[in-house]
């Protein structure tokens, strides 16, 4: 894996994420990559891991309320399955402006934590297949490694199936 080796401080959004991780008692460290990891494929290539080990953060609106879905990069969220799993009448992807407003982070860099207010979170059961789950660290250039159990603990997320594959 190539990561920035300088002692430059993390971007502000990533420092906030790191504070949440440490406050949860976890040792994971946000790492800055030299290139963008905005997509699961880019992140997997930069990290030398399977695309499925990338925990993509997607913000949806479930009956108008924010819902953060941590999904495996190996598949797409089945919105009908998600809607039923969370007991909503309607679920839709949140627009970019809403993602920024709710998370304080840009699409492609949304971390599982570090948001201005707690966001209801669900975690893709498929991420359980990986010893290390790589999530965004608050910017499209930062990532952090977590175990599946650490991700669940950190977010307080509910584990559900989000895709039929």
N, C-alpha and C positions, 0 to 999 in steps of 0.2 A: 504494500500500500504506500502511496506517496502522500505525505501530508506536510504541511508547512513546518519546517524545522526551526524557524526563528522564534525568538521569545516575544514576538509582537503580541500585544493583548488581543483577546477575542473581541469580535464586534459586540456592541452593546446588547443586542438581542440574544446573542449566544451566552454572554455573561449572565444574563437573567435566567436563561435555561439552566446553566451550570449551577446557579444558586439554588434553584428548585430541586435539582438532582441531589446536591449535597444536603439540603434541608430534609430530604426524604431518607437520608442515611446511606445513599448509594455512592459507590466509588467511581462510577462511569465518568469519563472525561470528554467534553466536547472537543472535537478536533477540526481544524480548518484545513480544507483541501485546496490545492493550487487551482483546480478547475471546478466549474459548476457541477453540482450533483442535483440539479433541479428535477431530473426524472429518475425513476428507479433504475433504468438501464444505465444512465450516466453514473449514478452512485455505485452500482454493482461493478462497472468497469473500473472506476477509480479505486475501489476497495478490494477488487479481486475476489468477489464473492458471487454466489448465485443471486439472480435478480429477485428470487422469492424471499431472500433474507433481508430485503429492504422493506422496512415498515413505512409505507407511504402514508402521509397524513392528509386526509381529504375532509374538508368541511362541507357538511350537508345541512339543510334546514329540514327538520322533522316537525311537521305541523307548525312551521314558522320558528321553531327553537333551534339554536345551534347544536349540531351533533358532530363530534370529531370521530372519524372512522380511521383507525390504524389498520391498514390492509397490507397484505403481502403483495409485493411488486410483481408476483407471478400471474396475477389475474386482475380482472376488473370487478368492481362491486356490482352485484346484481341488485338493482334498486328495489325490485319487487320483494326479493328475499330480505333485504335490509328493512324495508318498510314493515313487513310482517314481524321480523325479529325484534324490532324496537316498539311494536305496538302503536305505530303511527297510522294516520289516515293517508298522509302524503309525505314523501321525502324527495327532495331535489337538491342538486349541487348548489352550493352557495356561490354567488357572484364574487369576483375578485375583491371588490370593495368591502364586502361583508367579511371575507376571510381576513383581510387586513384589520378591520374594525374589531372583530371578535378575538383574534389571536394576537394582534400586534405584530404579525409576521407576514412575509410575502409568500405567495404560492410558490412551491418548490423548496421552501425552507421552513415550513411549519413543523415545529417540534411538538412532541406529545404534551409538553408543559411549558410554562413561562408566559402564559397568556395573562392579560389584565384581570380576568376573572375565570374561575373554574369553568370548564366546558365539559358537558356530558360526553363521555368517551366510550366507544365500543372498540374491541380488539378482535381482529380476524383470527379465528381458530387456527388457520393455516400457518400463522407465524410460530405456533408451537413446534413446528417441524425443524426449527433452526436453533442451534446452540447459541448463536449470536444474532440478534436482530439489530440492524443499523437504522436509526431514525435520523431525521433532519435535526440540526442543532440550533435552529432559529434563523438561519439564513441559507440561501441556496449553495453556499460554499462550506457549510459546517455539518458535521455528522456526529453521532455518538453511538457507541455499542451498549446494548442492554441484553440481558437474558429475557426470555418471554415472561418469566415470573417477575423480574424487575420492572418490566414495562407495565404489567398489570398493577403491581404495587404502586408505582410512580403515578399512574393516571387514575387509579381507582376504577379502571374501566371494566366493563362487562364483556366477557368473552362470548362471541357469537360466530356463526357461519355467515359470511358475507358474499360468497360466490358458490356456484354449484359445481365447480371442478374439483 
